[in-house]
Amino acid sequence: MTHSTEHTTARPTGVRVRFAPSPTGWLHVGNVRTALVNYLFARAQGGEFMLRVDDTDVARSEAQYEAGLKEDLQWLGLEWDLLEKQSDRFDRYELAKQKLIADGRLYPCYETAEEIDVKRKMLISRGLPPIYDRAGLTETEEKRKEYEAQGRKPHWRFKLDHAPIVWEDMIRGRVEFDGSKLSDPVMFREDGVVLFTFATSVDDGELGITHILRGEDHVSNTAMQVQIMEAMGHPVPVMGHTALLKMKEGKISKRVGGGDIRSLREGGVFPIVLASYLAKIGTSDAIELAASMQELAASFDTSKFGRAMANYDPNELERLNQKLLHQLPFNEVQPLLAARGMEQIDESFWEEIKPNLTTIDDVRDWWEVLFTPITPIIDDKEFSLQAAGLLPSGDWNEGSWELLVNAVKEKTGRKGKELFMPLRLALTGREHGPEMKTVFALLGRDRAEKRLRGEAA
């Protein structure tokens, strides 16, 4: 992995893409899908994948989030070829700013946020689009000095050409904006902080980004970026905008949660499972478990992406995770079990329970129920003793559970929850957990009888 933080990063001879997260929170599946799409495109094209940490917002950026996003990407197998940080490049943004001021493409504006809001509301009330009126362009030098004397500091806007902005999008096809219907975007705040679109345009140009793949919520940013990069003299990358992911409650957001990578990792989802799912969701390909990242890269094609929002379904992720778990040999899963404090589990136990697992952490439930002493929960002692006396004889296997249930049902007349729940509570000490027919078979006759009689076993 090559680490570079200088603006002299060599320009690529082939494809170079970037994933540019802000370290202001934990990564969620929407972020990671963007990272994965860029990574797979780069690998499919024999190109380079850059991680660029967009940390210009010093107040909100945190070291723990930067470390976390790197950890999450490496866990998923998305190793970057180059690393950049925007906080190392403030001098480059200032140089670009001065160039565009000299060229007449950046101009100062002294309106307050309240004054701009009033203008916007007046335009809307007249049925007009809320486009900035470019008042800052006509301010006299005398008026600007007056504002400065009042303590006002200017924000800086980029002067858009009032001409069509057109590009051929890798996913959306031809995209066109009318420059005259866009507000001149703010590039620097009053406090001097550079904003996203400007810093991104400088970086993508100077760092040799050839293709930009990101969510369709950036389409309007792209329209502005095209003109900004042209004004700086940089070649404009090839653009591609993927449809967003959504859950039942709407778009996934790292602020409200609903799909953060850390919780998926902690929940026992395997990296290749998540990659397999996110690489195919929203495409024309079937969602199936891939053998490797190389396999996913070989089948990657932006023409397969649809325009509709893709439904993120945790149940589908669970299905793929189960499929992988059920085929894992013990030698591959043993280190994962040891890392979770379950070194005592052996191969025979693993082979017995793995068809019943959804995640690796489910193993703990089985272990605790079967191999740690539990205190049976018994509300009806007579019922439990009757069940203990009806334990089946002969071979003990998964069929033994059904024999017991039928015998108890016939003896007591109970059925449904009134039949099953007391047996589960007595045998496992919990209302929910592993499938009873397998628990019963692994528990054995002696311990089953002790627990039904109310003895800790």
C-alpha positions in Angstrom: 0.0 0.0 0.0 1.5 3.3 -1.0 1.0 6.3 1.3 1.3 9.8 -0.3 0.3 13.1 1.2 2.1 15.4 -1.3 0.4 17.3 -4.1 3.1 15.9 -6.4 1.4 12.5 -6.5 2.3 11.0 -9.9 -0.5 11.2 -12.5 -1.7 7.8 -13.4 -1.1 6.1 -16.8 -4.5 4.3 -16.4 -7.6 4.4 -14.3 -7.4 6.0 -10.9 -10.5 6.3 -8.6 -11.0 7.6 -5.1 -13.2 6.9 -2.1 -13.4 10.1 -0.1 -15.2 9.7 3.3 -15.4 12.4 5.9 -14.2 11.1 9.4 -17.3 12.6 11.2 -19.0 9.3 12.0 -18.8 5.5 11.5 -19.1 4.1 8.0 -22.5 2.7 7.0 -23.4 0.4 4.2 -24.2 3.3 1.8 -20.6 4.6 2.3 -19.1 1.2 1.9 -21.1 0.4 -1.2 -19.5 3.5 -2.8 -16.0 2.4 -1.7 -16.7 -1.1 -3.0 -17.9 0.1 -6.4 -14.8 2.2 -6.8 -12.5 -0.6 -5.7 -14.0 -3.2 -8.0 -14.0 -0.8 -11.0 -10.3 0.0 -10.4 -9.4 -3.7 -10.1 -11.5 -4.6 -13.1 -9.6 -2.0 -15.1 -6.2 -2.7 -13.7 -6.2 0.7 -12.1 -5.5 2.4 -8.7 -7.8 2.8 -5.8 -7.2 5.9 -3.6 -8.5 6.5 -0.1 -8.8 10.2 0.4 -9.8 11.3 3.8 -12.0 14.5 3.4 -11.2 16.1 6.8 -11.5 19.8 5.9 -14.2 20.1 8.6 -11.7 20.2 11.5 -14.5 20.9 14.0 -16.4 17.6 13.2 -13.5 15.4 12.1 -12.3 13.0 14.7 -9.2 10.7 14.8 -11.4 7.7 16.1 -13.6 7.9 13.0 -10.6 8.1 10.7 -9.1 5.0 12.3 -12.5 3.3 12.3 -13.1 3.8 8.6 -9.6 2.5 7.7 -10.2 -0.5 9.9 -13.6 -1.2 8.3 -12.2 -0.9 4.8 -9.3 -3.3 5.6 -11.7 -5.7 7.3 -13.7 -5.8 4.0 -10.6 -6.3 2.0 -10.5 -2.9 0.3 -6.8 -2.2 0.4 -6.0 1.2 -1.0 -3.1 1.9 -3.3 -2.7 5.5 -2.4 -3.7 7.6 0.7 -4.3 11.3 0.9 -5.7 13.7 3.5 -7.3 17.0 2.7 -6.0 18.5 5.9 -2.5 18.2 4.4 -3.6 20.2 1.3 -4.9 23.5 2.6 -2.0 25.3 0.8 -3.2 23.8 -2.5 -6.7 25.1 -1.9 -5.4 28.6 -1.2 -3.3 28.6 -4.3 -6.3 27.5 -6.4 -8.4 30.2 -4.7 -6.0 33.0 -5.6 -5.8 31.8 -9.2 -9.6 31.8 -9.6 -9.8 35.3 -7.9 -7.3 36.6 -10.4 -9.2 35.0 -13.3 -12.4 36.6 -12.1 -14.1 33.3 -11.3 -14.2 33.7 -7.5 -15.8 36.8 -6.0 -16.5 38.0 -2.4 -20.0 38.3 -1.0 -20.7 40.1 2.3 -24.4 39.2 2.8 -25.2 37.6 6.1 -27.0 34.2 6.2 -30.2 36.1 7.3 -30.0 38.5 4.4 -29.6 35.7 1.9 -32.5 33.8 3.4 -34.7 36.8 3.0 -33.8 37.1 -0.7 -34.5 33.4 -1.2 -37.9 33.6 0.4 -38.8 36.7 -1.6 -38.0 34.9 -4.9 -39.9 31.8 -3.8 -43.0 33.9 -2.9 -42.9 35.4 -6.5 -42.8 31.9 -8.0 -39.1 32.3 -9.1 -36.2 29.9 -8.5 -34.1 30.8 -5.4 -31.0 31.7 -7.4 -28.4 34.0 -6.0 -28.6 37.4 -7.7 -24.8 38.0 -7.9 -25.1 41.2 -5.9 -21.5 40.5 -4.7 -20.2 41.1 -8.2 -21.5 44.7 -8.3 -20.4 45.8 -4.8 -18.1 48.8 -4.9 -14.7 48.8 -3.2 -16.0 51.5 -0.9 -18.9 49.3 0.2 -16.7 46.3 0.8 -14.4 48.4 3.1 -17.5 49.6 4.9 -18.5 45.9 5.5 -15.0 45.1 6.7 -15.1 48.0 9.1 -18.3 46.6 10.5 -16.5 43.3 11.2 -18.1 41.4 8.3 -16.0 38.8 6.5 -16.8 37.7 3.0 -17.7 34.2 1.8 -16.5 33.5 -1.7 -18.6 32.2 -4.6 -17.7 30.6 -7.9 -19.0 32.4 -10.9 -20.7 29.8 -13.1 -20.8 30.2 -16.8 -24.4 30.5 -17.9 -24.1 27.7 -20.5 -25.1 24.1 -20.7 -23.2 21.7 -18.5 -23.2 18.3 -20.1 -21.5 15.0 -19.4 -22.0 11.3 -20.4 -22.6 9.5 -17.1 -21.5 5.9 -16.8 -24.8 4.9 -15.2 -27.3 7.7 -15.9 -26.4 8.3 -19.6 -26.5 11.9 -20.9 -26.9 14.5 -18.1 -27.4 18.1 -18.8 -27.8 21.2 -16.5 -28.5 24.8 -17.6 -25.9 26.9 -15.9 -28.1 29.9 -15.8 -30.5 28.1 -13.5 -27.9 27.3 -10.9 -26.8 29.5 -8.0 -23.1 30.5 -7.9 -21.9 28.0 -5.2 -20.1 29.1 -2.1 -16.6 27.8 -2.1 -15.2 29.4 1.1 -17.1 30.3 4.2 -16.7 33.6 6.1 -14.4 31.9 8.5 -12.1 30.8 5.7 -13.1 27.1 5.7 -13.0 25.6 2.2 -16.1 23.8 1.2 -16.6 20.3 -0.2 -17.0 21.0 -3.9 -14.0 23.3 -4.2 -11.6 21.0 -2.2 -12.8 18.0 -4.2 -12.3 19.7 -7.5 -8.7 20.7 -6.6 -7.9 17.2 -5.4 -9.5 15.3 -8.2 -7.6 17.5 -10.7 -4.2 17.5 -9.0 -4.2 13.9 -7.9 -5.1 12.6 -11.3 -8.5 11.1 -10.7 -9.8 9.7 -14.0 -13.2 8.4 -12.9 -15.6 9.4 -10.2 -18.2 6.9 -9.0 -20.5 8.2 -6.2 -24.2 8.4 -5.2 -26.7 10.2 -7.3 -27.2 12.7 -4.5 -24.0 14.3 -5.8 -25.3 15.0 -9.4 -25.8 18.7 -8.8 -22.4 18.9 -7.2 -20.9 17.3 -10.3 -22.5 20.0 -12.5 -20.6 22.6 -10.5 -17.4 20.6 -10.3 -17.3 20.2 -14.1 -17.0 24.0 -14.5 -14.7 24.5 -11.5 -12.2 21.9 -12.8 -12.4 23.4 -16.3 -11.7 26.9 -14.8 -8.6 25.4 -13.0 -7.4 23.8 -16.2 -7.9 20.2 -15.1 -9.3 17.4 -17.2 -12.8 16.5 -16.0 -13.0 12.8 -14.8 -15.5 10.4 -16.3 -18.5 10.6 -14.0 -20.9 7.8 -12.7 -23.7 8.2 -10.2 -25.3 5.2 -8.6 -28.8 5.1 -7.3 -29.0 5.3 -3.5 -29.7 2.5 -1.1 -32.9 2.6 1.0 -34.3 0.7 3.9 -38.0 0.5 4.8 -37.8 3.7 6.7 -36.1 5.5 3.8 -32.5 6.3 2.9 -29.8 5.0 5.0 -28.0 7.7 7.0 -25.0 7.4 9.3 -26.6 10.0 11.5 -29.8 7.9 12.2 -28.1 4.5 11.9 -29.6 1.5 10.2 -26.6 -0.1 8.7 -23.3 0.8 10.2 -20.4 -1.5 9.4 -19.2 -1.8 13.0 -22.5 -3.4 14.1 -22.5 -5.8 11.2 -18.9 -6.8 12.0 -19.8 -7.3 15.7 -22.9 -9.3 14.7 -20.8 -11.8 12.9 -21.3 -10.9 9.2 -18.4 -12.1 7.1 -16.5 -9.6 4.8 -17.1 -11.6 1.6 -20.8 -11.8 2.4 -21.2 -8.1 2.7 -19.1 -7.5 -0.4 -21.1 -10.0 -2.4 -24.3 -8.4 -1.4 -23.3 -4.7 -1.9 -21.6 -5.5 -5.2 -24.8 -6.9 -6.7 -27.6 -4.9 -5.0 -29.2 -2.6 -7.6 -27.7 -4.4 -10.5 -29.1 -6.9 -13.1 -26.9 -9.7 -11.6 -28.3 -12.2 -9.2 -27.3 -11.8 -5.6 -25.2 -14.8 -4.7 -22.2 -15.5 -2.5 -18.9 -14.9 -4.4 -15.8 -16.9 -3.7 -13.5 -13.9 -3.6 -13.1 -10.2 -4.3 -11.3 -11.1 -7.5 -14.4 -12.9 -8.7 -16.5 -9.8 -7.9 -14.1 -7.6 -9.8 -14.1 -9.9 -12.8 -17.9 -9.6 -13.1 -18.1 -5.8 -12.4 -19.7 -3.7 -15.0 -21.3 -0.3 -14.5 -23.8 -1.0 -17.3 -25.5 -3.5 -15.0 -26.5 -0.8 -12.5 -30.2 0.3 -12.6 -31.6 3.8 -12.0 -34.1 2.9 -9.2 -33.2 3.1 -5.5 -31.9 -0.3 -4.4 -33.6 -1.9 -1.4 -31.2 -2.9 1.3 -32.6 -6.0 2.9 -30.9 -7.4 6.0 -32.7 -10.7 5.5 -30.9 -11.2 2.2 -27.6 -10.4 3.9 -28.5 -13.0 6.6 -29.3 -15.6 3.9 -25.8 -15.2 2.3 -24.2 -15.3 5.7 -25.9 -18.5 6.6 -24.9 -20.0 3.3 -21.2 -19.3 4.0 -21.4 -20.5 7.6 -23.0 -23.8 6.6 -20.1 -24.6 4.3 -17.2 -23.5 6.5 -14.8 -26.3 7.6 -13.8 -26.3 11.2 -10.1 -25.3 10.6 -11.4 -22.0 9.1 -13.8 -21.2 11.8 -11.7 -22.2 14.8 -9.7 -18.9 14.9 -13.0 -17.0 14.9 -14.3 -19.0 17.8 -11.1 -18.6 19.7 -11.3 -14.8 19.2 -14.7 -14.9 20.8 -13.5 -16.9 23.8 -14.9 -20.3 22.6 -11.6 -22.2 22.4 -13.2 -25.3 23.9 -15.5 -26.0 20.9 -14.3 -29.0 18.9 -14.9 -30.1 15.3 -17.7 -32.6 16.1 -19.7 -30.0 17.9 -19.2 -27.5 15.1 -20.3 -30.0 12.4 -23.4 -30.8 14.5 -24.6 -27.3 15.0 -23.5 -25.3 11.9 -26.6 -26.1 9.8 -28.6 -24.2 12.4 -26.5 -21.0 12.6 -27.1 -17.6 11.1 -23.9 -15.9 12.5 -20.8 -17.1 14.1 -21.9 -15.5 17.4 -24.9 -17.9 17.5 -22.4 -20.6 18.5 -22.2 -19.1 22.0 -26.0 -19.7 22.5 -25.5 -23.4 21.7 -22.5 -23.7 23.9 -24.1 -22.0 26.9 -27.3 -24.1 26.6 -25.5 -27.4 26.1 -22.2 -27.2 28.0 -22.6 -24.8 30.9 -24.8 -25.7 33.9 -28.1 -23.9 33.8 -30.8 -23.5 36.3 -34.1 -24.8 34.8 -37.1 -22.5 34.8 -40.1 -24.5 36.0 -43.5 -23.0 36.8 -45.4 -26.3 36.8 -43.4 -28.9 38.7 -45.9 -31.7 38.1 -45.9 -31.1 34.3 -42.0 -31.2 34.2 -41.9 -34.4 36.2 -44.4 -36.0 33.9 -42.2 -35.0 30.9 -39.2 -36.5 32.7 -41.0 -39.8 33.1 -41.9 -39.8 29.4 -38.4 -39.5 27.9 -38.0 -41.9 25.0 -35.9 -45.0 25.2 -33.6 -46.5 22.6 -31.3 -44.5 20.3 -31.1 -40.8 21.2 -31.1 -38.4 18.2 -33.0 -35.5 16.7 -36.1 -37.7 16.3 -36.2 -38.1 20.1 -37.6 -34.6 20.6 -40.7 -35.4 18.5 -41.2 -38.6 20.5 -41.1 -36.7 23.8 -43.4 -33.9 22.5 -46.0 -36.4 21.2 -45.9 -38.4 24.5 -46.3 -35.3 26.7 -49.1 -34.0 24.4 -51.0 -37.3 24.7 -50.5 -37.5 28.5 -51.4 -33.9 29.4 -53.6 -32.7 26.6 -51.4 -29.6 26.2 -50.6 -28.2 22.7 -49.0 -25.2 21.1 -47.2 -22.7 23.3 -48.5 -24.3 26.5 -46.8 -27.5 25.5 -43.5 -26.2 24.0 -42.6 -23.3 26.2 -42.4 -25.1 29.6 -40.3 -27.8 28.0 -37.9 -25.2 26.4 -37.6 -23.2 29.7 -36.9 -26.4 31.7 -34.4 -27.7 29.2 -32.6 -24.5 28.2 -33.4 -21.9 30.9 -34.5 -19.4 28.2 -37.5 -18.5 26.1 -35.6 -18.2 22.8 -32.6 -19.9 21.4 -31.3 -22.8 19.4 -33.7 -25.3 17.7 -35.0 -27.7 20.2 -34.7 -31.0 18.3 -30.9 -30.4 17.9 -30.5 -29.2 21.5 -32.3 -32.2 22.8 -30.2 -34.6 20.8 -26.9 -33.0 21.9 -28.1 -32.7 25.5 -28.4 -36.4 26.0 -30.9 -38.4 28.1 -29.2 -38.0 31.5 -28.9 -34.2 31.5 -32.4 -33.8 29.9 -33.9 -35.8 32.7 -32.0 -33.8 35.4 -33.2 -30.5 34.0 -36.8 -31.6 33.6 -36.6 -32.7 37.3 -35.4 -29.1 38.2 -31.8 -30.0 38.8 -29.0 -27.7 37.6 -27.1 -29.6 34.9 
